[in-house]
Amino acid sequence: MTRVLLCDDSAQIRELVRTVLEHGGNEVVAEADNGLKAIEAAEREQPDVVLLDLSMPVMDGLEAMPEIRRVAPDARIVVLSGFDNRLLVAQALELGAVRFVVKGGDPSEIVGAVSEAGAA
């Protein structure tokens, strides 16, 4: 079972993604609605995977990624974004994300990306 930190500023999206992940056999150990809370939760929970939205208040996902990697070095980061933008994908991968998933697609893509990252 993969332990997941779910980070998105939308409570509705977190609820939907949590349901999809849990049906896929994952455990959501914490949630965060901004980048700063994501860093704090990553440090506290030491998840296997951080599912991280890029567009969040206080600190966005790209800003939070280096700190998440510092406080939870074994966690793999899967970026979740509402935008399929090559520049964002490249930036996220350069900062250490292992996958990039676009919101609004097939929910099995999220489960597959988290499972793949958790098995790495």
Backbone as ProteinMPNN parsed JSONL, in Angstrom:
{"seq_chain_A": "MTRVLLCDDSAQIRELVRTVLEHGGNEVVAEADNGLKAIEAAEREQPDVVLLDLSMPVMDGLEAMPEIRRVAPDARIVVLSGFDNRLLVAQALELGAVRFVVKGGDPSEIVGAVSEAGAA", "coords_chain_A": {"N_chain_A": [[0.848, -1.183, 0.0], [0.61, 2.137, -0.919], [1.61, 5.087, 0.653], [0.198, 8.229, 0.616], [0.546, 11.726, 0.243], [-1.719, 14.186, -0.304], [-2.074, 17.021, -2.179], [-3.777, 19.83, -2.939], [-5.477, 22.822, -3.751], [-8.211, 22.82, -3.962], [-10.942, 21.648, -2.247], [-12.916, 19.966, -3.225], [-11.674, 18.664, -5.367], [-9.641, 17.352, -3.963], [-11.222, 15.597, -2.439], [-12.386, 13.99, -4.452], [-10.071, 12.899, -5.692], [-8.929, 11.606, -3.494], [-10.852, 9.58, -3.054], [-10.605, 8.118, -5.457], [-7.903, 7.325, -5.283], [-7.931, 5.787, -2.899], [-9.682, 3.735, -3.622], [-8.029, 2.557, -5.398], [-6.27, 1.217, -3.823], [-4.479, 2.671, -2.3], [-3.218, 4.634, 0.491], [-4.262, 7.623, 1.798], [-2.455, 9.684, 3.642], [-2.332, 12.267, 4.549], [-3.528, 15.611, 3.869], [-3.163, 18.677, 2.041], [-3.72, 22.161, 1.466], [-2.226, 24.157, 0.407], [1.096, 25.158, -0.675], [2.907, 25.572, 1.479], [1.714, 24.208, 3.635], [1.853, 21.705, 2.502], [4.596, 21.152, 2.556], [5.012, 21.062, 5.338], [3.347, 18.874, 6.016], [4.572, 16.844, 4.54], [7.037, 16.655, 5.815], [6.223, 15.836, 8.359], [4.716, 13.43, 7.89], [6.222, 11.811, 6.135], [5.619, 10.587, 3.5], [5.187, 8.026, 0.929], [4.599, 8.883, -1.606], [4.048, 12.101, -2.958], [1.363, 13.762, -4.089], [1.049, 16.43, -5.953], [-0.388, 19.489, -6.576], [0.189, 22.063, -8.959], [-0.743, 24.705, -8.999], [-1.341, 26.524, -6.424], [-2.312, 28.431, -3.497], [-0.385, 30.664, -1.348], [2.15, 29.234, -1.534], [3.241, 27.932, -4.513], [3.185, 24.729, -6.255], [5.608, 24.31, -7.715], [7.36, 25.971, -6.339], [7.274, 24.77, -3.852], [8.299, 22.203, -4.225], [11.256, 21.806, -4.076], [11.668, 22.124, -1.307], [9.995, 20.146, -0.249], [11.313, 17.9, -1.197], [13.626, 18.191, 0.273], [12.773, 17.902, 2.989], [11.491, 15.462, 2.974], [13.106, 13.261, 1.73], [12.886, 10.69, 0.592], [10.427, 10.542, -0.545], [8.472, 10.331, -3.488], [7.551, 12.574, -6.021], [4.575, 13.312, -7.626], [3.253, 15.297, -10.003], [0.301, 17.184, -10.265], [-1.763, 18.801, -12.456], [-3.804, 21.379, -13.855], [-3.185, 22.13, -16.334], [-1.821, 21.234, -19.437], [1.082, 21.737, -20.19], [4.06, 22.052, -21.854], [6.311, 23.438, -20.894], [5.782, 23.677, -18.136], [5.754, 20.959, -17.482], [8.417, 20.269, -18.043], [9.754, 21.947, -16.177], [8.767, 20.903, -13.746], [9.75, 18.258, -13.838], [12.499, 18.764, -13.888], [12.798, 19.761, -11.325], [12.485, 17.526, -9.846], [10.168, 15.948, -9.92], [8.544, 12.837, -10.571], [6.528, 12.091, -12.235], [3.937, 13.578, -14.297], [0.694, 14.55, -14.249], [-2.312, 15.381, -15.842], [-5.105, 17.111, -14.671], [-8.551, 16.177, -14.876], [-8.498, 14.216, -16.717], [-8.621, 10.674, -17.38], [-9.37, 9.052, -14.394], [-7.925, 6.787, -13.72], [-5.374, 7.297, -14.592], [-4.213, 8.889, -12.629], [-4.168, 7.116, -10.446], [-2.541, 5.135, -11.546], [-0.135, 6.58, -11.951], [0.552, 7.244, -9.312], [0.779, 4.67, -8.179], [2.857, 3.609, -9.728], [4.926, 5.385, -9.041], [5.062, 4.889, -6.32], [5.999, 2.313, -6.294], [8.534, 2.541, -7.148]], "CA_chain_A": [[0.0, 0.0, 0.0], [1.383, 3.37, -1.041], [1.18, 6.178, 1.533], [0.148, 9.402, -0.252], [0.196, 13.072, 0.697], [-2.533, 14.773, -1.366], [-1.963, 18.481, -2.079], [-4.53, 20.592, -3.934], [-6.209, 23.88, -3.05], [-9.649, 22.597, -4.073], [-11.434, 20.565, -1.385], [-13.675, 19.032, -4.066], [-10.714, 17.828, -6.102], [-9.015, 16.451, -2.984], [-12.187, 14.544, -2.097], [-12.492, 13.09, -5.604], [-8.804, 12.185, -5.863], [-8.808, 10.698, -2.341], [-11.711, 8.431, -3.321], [-9.982, 7.35, -6.538], [-6.677, 6.704, -4.763], [-8.249, 4.744, -1.926], [-10.224, 2.594, -4.366], [-6.886, 1.948, -6.065], [-5.445, 0.511, -2.846], [-3.519, 3.576, -1.666], [-3.643, 5.266, 1.737], [-3.995, 9.052, 1.867], [-2.048, 9.892, 5.035], [-2.537, 13.674, 4.893], [-3.916, 16.499, 2.782], [-2.735, 20.066, 2.205], [-4.389, 23.025, 0.491], [-1.265, 25.119, -0.136], [2.443, 24.625, -0.703], [3.527, 25.589, 2.795], [1.151, 23.081, 4.39], [2.36, 20.484, 1.867], [5.938, 20.936, 3.096], [4.854, 20.656, 6.737], [2.781, 17.52, 6.049], [5.589, 15.915, 4.023], [8.025, 16.456, 6.877], [5.58, 15.105, 9.46], [4.204, 12.111, 7.509], [7.187, 11.045, 5.336], [4.846, 9.721, 2.61], [5.88, 7.386, -0.194], [4.331, 9.712, -2.778], [3.37, 13.381, -2.781], [0.594, 14.147, -5.267], [1.194, 17.862, -5.738], [-0.928, 20.433, -7.552], [1.119, 23.169, -9.192], [-1.358, 26.013, -8.792], [-1.901, 26.62, -5.08], [-1.992, 29.706, -2.842], [0.7, 30.795, -0.371], [3.364, 28.772, -2.218], [2.765, 26.971, -5.512], [3.862, 23.44, -6.265], [6.99, 24.422, -8.179], [8.135, 26.563, -5.242], [7.291, 23.839, -2.719], [8.988, 20.944, -4.531], [12.598, 21.639, -3.494], [11.561, 21.971, 0.151], [9.426, 18.817, 0.009], [12.399, 16.946, -1.432], [14.58, 18.329, 1.376], [12.237, 17.401, 4.264], [11.049, 14.074, 2.783], [13.942, 12.887, 0.587], [12.515, 9.413, -0.018], [9.112, 10.669, -1.194], [8.458, 10.631, -4.911], [6.546, 13.604, -6.287], [3.774, 13.247, -8.846], [2.623, 16.606, -10.17], [-1.066, 17.207, -10.755], [-1.967, 20.154, -12.966], [-4.93, 21.621, -14.742], [-2.642, 22.579, -17.611], [-0.888, 20.353, -20.131], [2.003, 22.715, -20.735], [5.396, 21.433, -21.93], [7.243, 24.173, -20.034], [5.513, 23.257, -16.753], [6.205, 19.571, -17.355], [9.882, 20.3, -17.977], [10.157, 22.534, -14.899], [8.45, 19.954, -12.676], [10.685, 17.136, -13.918], [13.815, 19.275, -13.486], [12.794, 19.948, -9.872], [12.471, 16.229, -9.185], [8.934, 15.172, -10.056], [8.736, 11.606, -11.34], [5.436, 12.026, -13.214], [3.116, 14.772, -14.469], [-0.642, 14.108, -14.633], [-3.228, 16.492, -16.071], [-6.434, 16.959, -14.061], [-9.676, 16.116, -15.798], [-8.367, 13.045, -17.576], [-9.088, 9.414, -16.823], [-8.873, 8.913, -13.016], [-6.959, 5.686, -13.604], [-4.042, 7.855, -14.823], [-3.704, 9.328, -11.326], [-3.862, 5.907, -9.671], [-1.382, 4.493, -12.174], [1.061, 7.369, -11.689], [0.884, 7.095, -7.893], [1.229, 3.289, -7.968], [4.174, 3.489, -10.364], [5.889, 6.143, -8.228], [5.185, 4.201, -5.036], [6.734, 1.053, -6.48], [9.927, 2.836, -7.557]], "C_chain_A": [[0.892, 1.243, 0.0], [0.773, 4.453, -0.16], [1.312, 7.489, 0.758], [-0.2, 10.664, 0.532], [-0.48, 13.748, -0.486], [-2.591, 16.285, -1.19], [-2.681, 19.155, -3.24], [-5.346, 21.628, -3.177], [-7.721, 23.715, -3.122], [-10.072, 21.401, -3.223], [-12.191, 19.527, -2.208], [-12.746, 18.111, -4.84], [-10.027, 16.863, -5.144], [-9.948, 15.302, -2.637], [-12.288, 13.514, -3.225], [-11.221, 12.251, -5.753], [-8.581, 11.207, -4.713], [-9.612, 9.424, -2.591], [-11.089, 7.522, -4.378], [-8.74, 6.626, -6.038], [-6.978, 5.562, -3.802], [-8.868, 3.523, -2.586], [-9.12, 1.861, -5.121], [-5.918, 1.276, -5.104], [-4.379, 1.359, -2.167], [-4.092, 4.129, -0.368], [-3.263, 6.745, 1.693], [-3.721, 9.368, 3.335], [-2.23, 11.329, 5.498], [-2.949, 14.435, 3.638], [-3.401, 17.9, 3.097], [-3.396, 20.899, 1.117], [-3.502, 24.168, 0.002], [0.138, 24.534, -0.001], [3.133, 24.573, 0.639], [3.023, 24.433, 3.658], [1.624, 21.745, 3.818], [3.748, 20.143, 2.414], [5.85, 20.421, 4.53], [4.34, 19.221, 6.837], [3.791, 16.487, 5.551], [6.63, 15.619, 5.09], [7.461, 15.58, 7.997], [5.267, 13.655, 9.079], [5.206, 11.219, 6.776], [6.462, 10.063, 4.401], [5.73, 9.052, 1.559], [5.788, 8.279, -1.427], [3.64, 10.993, -2.346], [2.688, 13.692, -4.102], [0.367, 15.638, -5.131], [0.631, 18.689, -6.884], [0.078, 21.561, -7.73], [0.544, 24.514, -8.811], [-2.071, 26.054, -7.445], [-1.521, 27.968, -4.477], [-0.826, 29.557, -1.862], [2.046, 30.437, -1.006], [2.904, 27.732, -3.237], [3.617, 25.701, -5.495], [5.308, 23.499, -6.703], [7.891, 25.008, -7.091], [8.306, 25.567, -4.09], [8.146, 22.598, -2.976], [10.389, 20.819, -3.94], [12.562, 21.436, -1.976], [10.978, 20.612, 0.517], [10.509, 17.764, -0.16], [13.424, 16.998, -0.298], [14.064, 17.67, 2.649], [11.762, 15.949, 4.186], [11.805, 13.496, 1.577], [13.568, 11.574, -0.099], [11.172, 9.466, -0.731], [9.291, 10.958, -2.678], [7.306, 11.572, -5.188], [5.901, 13.376, -7.641], [3.026, 14.566, -8.928], [1.247, 16.43, -10.802], [-1.345, 18.633, -11.207], [-3.196, 20.222, -13.852], [-4.488, 21.996, -16.14], [-1.664, 21.558, -18.175], [0.071, 21.25, -20.899], [3.417, 22.136, -20.694], [6.407, 22.122, -21.017], [7.05, 23.765, -18.571], [5.984, 21.829, -16.507], [7.717, 19.539, -17.184], [10.368, 20.855, -16.64], [9.934, 21.551, -13.753], [9.43, 18.788, -12.669], [12.097, 17.564, -13.51], [13.915, 19.421, -11.967], [12.646, 18.63, -9.114], [11.174, 15.456, -9.231], [9.228, 13.928, -10.895], [7.662, 11.422, -12.4], [4.677, 13.34, -13.219], [1.768, 14.293, -14.993], [-1.548, 15.328, -14.756], [-4.578, 16.164, -15.449], [-7.486, 16.883, -15.164], [-9.6, 14.954, -16.767], [-8.982, 11.825, -16.906], [-8.52, 9.255, -15.411], [-7.856, 7.789, -12.846], [-5.534, 6.169, -13.88], [-3.408, 8.285, -13.506], [-3.29, 8.123, -10.501], [-2.623, 5.221, -10.227], [-0.097, 5.241, -11.878], [1.507, 7.228, -10.242], [1.416, 5.683, -7.608], [2.623, 3.072, -8.534], [5.236, 4.193, -9.522], [6.118, 5.44, -6.894], [5.984, 2.925, -5.117], [8.205, 1.299, -6.807], [10.882, 2.807, -6.395]], "O_chain_A": [[1.804, 1.373, 0.816], [-0.43, 4.707, -0.217], [2.4, 7.829, 0.294], [-1.108, 10.672, 1.363], [0.118, 13.871, -1.555], [-3.093, 16.778, -0.18], [-2.246, 19.062, -4.388], [-5.85, 21.352, -2.088], [-8.445, 24.409, -2.408], [-9.618, 20.279, -3.448], [-12.114, 18.333, -1.917], [-13.005, 16.913, -4.955], [-9.847, 15.69, -5.468], [-9.512, 14.154, -2.55], [-12.277, 12.309, -2.974], [-11.293, 11.033, -5.92], [-8.096, 10.096, -4.932], [-9.118, 8.319, -2.368], [-11.051, 6.303, -4.213], [-8.543, 5.448, -6.335], [-6.361, 4.5, -3.876], [-8.613, 2.395, -2.164], [-9.26, 0.682, -5.446], [-4.856, 0.812, -5.52], [-3.473, 0.823, -1.528], [-5.303, 4.097, -0.152], [-2.087, 7.085, 1.566], [-4.625, 9.328, 4.169], [-2.278, 11.592, 6.7], [-2.751, 13.977, 2.512], [-3.226, 18.265, 4.259], [-3.609, 20.429, -0.001], [-3.962, 25.046, -0.728], [0.343, 23.542, 0.698], [3.872, 23.629, 0.918], [3.807, 23.761, 4.328], [1.779, 20.77, 4.553], [4.038, 18.981, 2.699], [6.53, 19.461, 4.895], [4.837, 18.438, 7.647], [3.857, 15.378, 6.081], [7.056, 14.476, 5.253], [8.144, 14.695, 8.511], [5.528, 12.745, 9.865], [5.061, 9.996, 6.789], [6.663, 8.853, 4.495], [6.87, 9.46, 1.333], [6.746, 8.421, -2.187], [2.762, 10.98, -1.484], [3.354, 13.866, -5.122], [-0.419, 16.073, -4.29], [1.106, 18.605, -8.017], [0.74, 21.969, -6.776], [1.277, 25.385, -8.343], [-3.238, 25.678, -7.329], [-0.534, 28.58, -4.885], [-0.355, 28.451, -1.596], [2.971, 31.249, -1.01], [2.249, 26.756, -2.871], [4.635, 25.625, -4.807], [6.155, 22.815, -6.13], [9.04, 24.595, -6.939], [9.35, 25.528, -3.439], [8.665, 22.004, -2.031], [10.688, 19.785, -3.341], [13.346, 20.658, -1.432], [11.415, 19.991, 1.486], [10.61, 16.839, 0.646], [14.02, 15.98, 0.053], [14.81, 16.96, 3.324], [11.643, 15.279, 5.212], [11.209, 13.27, 0.523], [13.908, 11.374, -1.265], [10.816, 8.53, -1.447], [10.16, 11.738, -3.069], [6.21, 11.396, -4.656], [6.578, 13.261, -8.663], [2.258, 14.911, -8.03], [1.057, 15.647, -11.732], [-1.182, 19.574, -10.43], [-3.571, 19.25, -14.508], [-5.318, 22.161, -17.035], [-0.782, 21.076, -17.465], [-0.099, 21.491, -22.094], [3.912, 21.774, -19.627], [7.265, 21.462, -20.432], [8.021, 23.536, -17.851], [6.544, 21.525, -15.454], [8.237, 18.867, -16.294], [11.288, 20.303, -16.036], [10.799, 21.383, -12.893], [9.892, 18.374, -11.606], [12.81, 16.803, -12.856], [14.985, 19.229, -11.39], [12.677, 18.614, -7.884], [11.086, 14.388, -8.626], [10.053, 13.962, -11.809], [7.86, 10.678, -13.361], [4.758, 14.121, -12.272], [1.701, 13.694, -16.066], [-1.554, 16.199, -13.887], [-5.13, 15.085, -15.666], [-7.321, 17.453, -16.243], [-10.523, 14.727, -17.549], [-9.773, 11.95, -15.971], [-7.302, 9.316, -15.238], [-7.024, 7.83, -11.94], [-4.578, 5.525, -13.449], [-2.215, 8.076, -13.286], [-2.203, 8.099, -9.924], [-1.758, 4.778, -9.472], [0.925, 4.622, -11.584], [2.701, 7.106, -9.969], [2.393, 5.524, -6.877], [3.467, 2.433, -7.906], [6.324, 3.655, -9.315], [7.243, 5.4, -6.396], [6.582, 2.495, -4.13], [9.023, 0.381, -6.752], [12.079, 3.032, -6.574]]}, "name": "protein", "num_of_chains": 1, "seq": "MTRVLLCDDSAQIRELVRTVLEHGGNEVVAEADNGLKAIEAAEREQPDVVLLDLSMPVMDGLEAMPEIRRVAPDARIVVLSGFDNRLLVAQALELGAVRFVVKGGDPSEIVGAVSEAGAA"}
